[in-house]
Amino acid sequence: MSQSTGIDIKQSLVDTVIAGLMALIVFGPIVGVLLDGYDFNLQTGNVAGLVGVVMMGRFAVSLFFQSQAGRNFLYRQASKNDGVTVTAPDYKSNLRWIIPVVMVLGLIVPFIASKYVLTVVILGLIYVLLGLGLNIVVGLAGLLDLGFVGFYAIGAYGLALGYENLGIGFWTMLPLAAIMAAVAGAILGFPVLRMHGDYLAIVTLGFGEIIRLVLTNWTSFTHGPNGVSAPLPTLFGLEFNRRASEGNIPFHEFFGLKYDSGFKYIFVYLILFLVVWAVLYVKHRLTKMPVGRAWEALREDEIACRSLGLNHVLVKLSAFMLGASTGGIAGVFFASYQGFVNPSSFTFFESALILAIVVLGGMGSTLGVVLAAFFLTVMPEILREFADYRVLMFGVLMVVMMIWKPRGLVRVTRTGFATRKGTVK
Amino acid sequence: MTALLEFKDVDVHYGPIQALKKVSLTVNQGEIVTMIGANGAGKSTLLMSIFGQPRASGGQIIYQGEDITRKSAHYVASNGLAQSPEGRRIFPGMSVEENLLMGTIPIGMEHCDEDMERMFTLFPRLRERRNQRASTMSGGEQQMLAIARALMSRPKLLLLDEPSLGLAPIIVKQIFQILQDVASTGMTIFLVEQNANHALKLADRGYVMVNGEIRMTGTGAELLVNPEVREAYLGGH
């Protein structure tokens, strides 16, 4: 490409002609020759049309890449640095405008969207929670966890079985599931403290499978593959079913509304939406606190951390436990929104999907994880017609991402520190 | 003079291989002590054994009168021993300031601003690069950062493992000048080095380690003129 700052039309024309010739070679035999019995017809018009489209497209692309914006775009794609930039201390992200807008939009959505759209968005938000949880373990602390779905299952089954056996409702289970999953995280964390990389991945993979197999085979307690039903959340004791259980009034009767099965989704959505924001806020603060820095330091160099007096046991366990507890909360929402859980929702494919969200989003980047979670859950819904090719497209996407954007969609930025008041500049 | 750190007949094994054999040494309050030796003599093992990585299999390591042989690394580090490890081991993806903040772990953030200012006065280059990622700095600057990070925990004893490793001679000179400045503030320094010339000039006392044993000891000036040391570590001239 020419080095001058202006646009080189000649270069663009050359590119265009080359692209046109290649299009002719490719489309000529395929589109231009139509077999008709033992004879064939030449379809020159179709070929000319296709080649014309390719040439126009190439010309436009060529012009774009010669413009300043295009060059910046190319430079960003090509730069292979490890992706961490440090922003100025007084740097204000555009997010401070975007976040309030997203919040307002998010609160309006349930009242205008259809039930179907709402269920898709709920699923997206559940994966945001899962992604944020795994992001602590994999993205920040650098501990490759392939069994994250185990914590998700603990949360989901915690709600379903807790309701069935002990009558525990959604609101009690929400904090309880976080604690249960955190304890499970600690139980998994202790034996793997000395492990790194591949070995850790294998052990965590085993953990996820153990949870799933126990759920499948302990039929007397978990009802095995038949699954268990899970309760919906209640609003100060008001239920969202058509008919409330004994002694309770359903939500629609209390407010004198006509029964609509959409109410329960709107309610689940609103709770989930608030919980996601709360979790986002907590994660955001954590990365700025010493413990967040300690996670990242441990990922970068464990020996240096230990020589600096960092208690690596506490740091690793805290990462495992906080990540797991977020997974547990996601599980409670999943069970409640589905109304039913069975072990087939907690296969290794789910773990891989959550890991893909973290990797695709950009390891350690909160914004990236949110975007990737929505992308990977909403896209399959939009592309329903291609459902058979979903996993194939997923694989292609992963390969392409690793080649072009190995650090994920959103690169991590670190905020520079301002000199604090009272210190000399 | 009171002994700050004392090794008493310390043995260290890596599996069947004995890396340190009955090593005894003392570092007194306010001194600069150096340990010189060739590659593989056991110098870094000696430093790391203070932190229990690897753990000493025999003998005692005593710090301020307390036996720390079996204490955990973070216990030792939070009691006034700070190390600038071999090969620097800074956190490459973090900014310079974040690296320095990592150094405050044992004592908390209480003196953070004041200490950071002190570090920037001691190492003006770091001030210029405070918001830069550590991996984008030169080797010398990274070494300065490693030393500054260790000093952020206000240690009583600073342990340095080969601060001259892989650096240009002029940078090595600068680093040792800075160590001189640090020492003049009353800091006790235990320096492990291959660069015998610089190390012995800086040090009050020195030890020579060969194959896991202390072969010789004396003041820095004595060792610098010792024919055996000159032959083995100073090029024989």
Contacts between the chains, C-beta under 8 A, distances in Angstrom:
chain1	res1	chain2	res2	distance
A	82	B	92	8.0
A	82	B	93	6.7
A	82	B	135	7.5
A	84	B	93	4.9
A	84	B	133	5.8
A	85	B	133	7.9
A	86	B	95	4.8
A	86	B	131	4.9
A	86	B	132	6.4
A	86	B	133	6.0
A	88	B	131	7.1
A	89	B	131	7.1
A	290	B	101	7.5
A	290	B	105	7.2
A	290	B	109	7.4
A	293	B	94	7.5
A	293	B	98	6.2
A	293	B	101	6.4
A	293	B	102	6.4
A	294	B	102	7.7
A	294	B	105	7.3
A	296	B	91	7.4
A	296	B	93	7.2
A	296	B	94	6.7
A	297	B	91	5.2
A	297	B	94	7.0
A	297	B	102	5.3
A	300	B	91	4.4
A	300	B	92	6.2
A	300	B	93	5.8
A	300	B	94	7.0
A	301	B	89	5.2
A	301	B	90	7.8
A	301	B	91	6.0
A	303	B	53	7.6
A	303	B	85	6.7
A	303	B	89	6.2
A	304	B	85	6.1
A	304	B	89	3.7
A	304	B	90	7.2
A	304	B	91	6.8
A	305	B	102	7.7
A	306	B	51	6.9
A	306	B	53	6.9
A	306	B	73	4.5
A	306	B	74	7.0
A	306	B	77	7.8
A	307	B	51	6.1
A	307	B	73	6.9
A	307	B	77	6.6
A	307	B	83	4.6
A	307	B	85	5.1
A	307	B	89	7.5
A	308	B	77	6.2
A	308	B	82	7.7
A	308	B	83	8.0
A	308	B	102	5.8
A	308	B	103	6.1
A	308	B	105	5.6
A	308	B	106	7.5
A	308	B	149	7.2
A	308	B	150	7.9
A	308	B	153	7.4
A	309	B	73	7.2
A	309	B	74	4.7
A	309	B	76	7.6
A	309	B	77	2.8
A	309	B	78	4.7
A	309	B	105	5.3
A	309	B	106	4.0
A	309	B	153	6.8
A	310	B	74	6.2
A	310	B	77	8.0
A	310	B	102	7.8
A	310	B	105	5.4
A	311	B	72	7.7
A	311	B	74	4.4
A	312	B	74	7.7
A	414	B	93	8.0
A	414	B	94	7.1
A	414	B	95	5.7
A	414	B	98	7.0
A	414	B	133	7.7
A	416	B	95	6.5
A	416	B	97	7.4
A	416	B	130	7.6
A	416	B	131	3.6
A	417	B	95	7.6
A	417	B	97	4.6
A	417	B	98	7.8
A	417	B	130	7.3
A	417	B	131	7.1
A	420	B	113	5.2
A	422	B	113	7.2
A	423	B	113	4.8
A	423	B	114	7.4
A	423	B	116	7.8
A	423	B	117	5.5
A	424	B	117	6.2
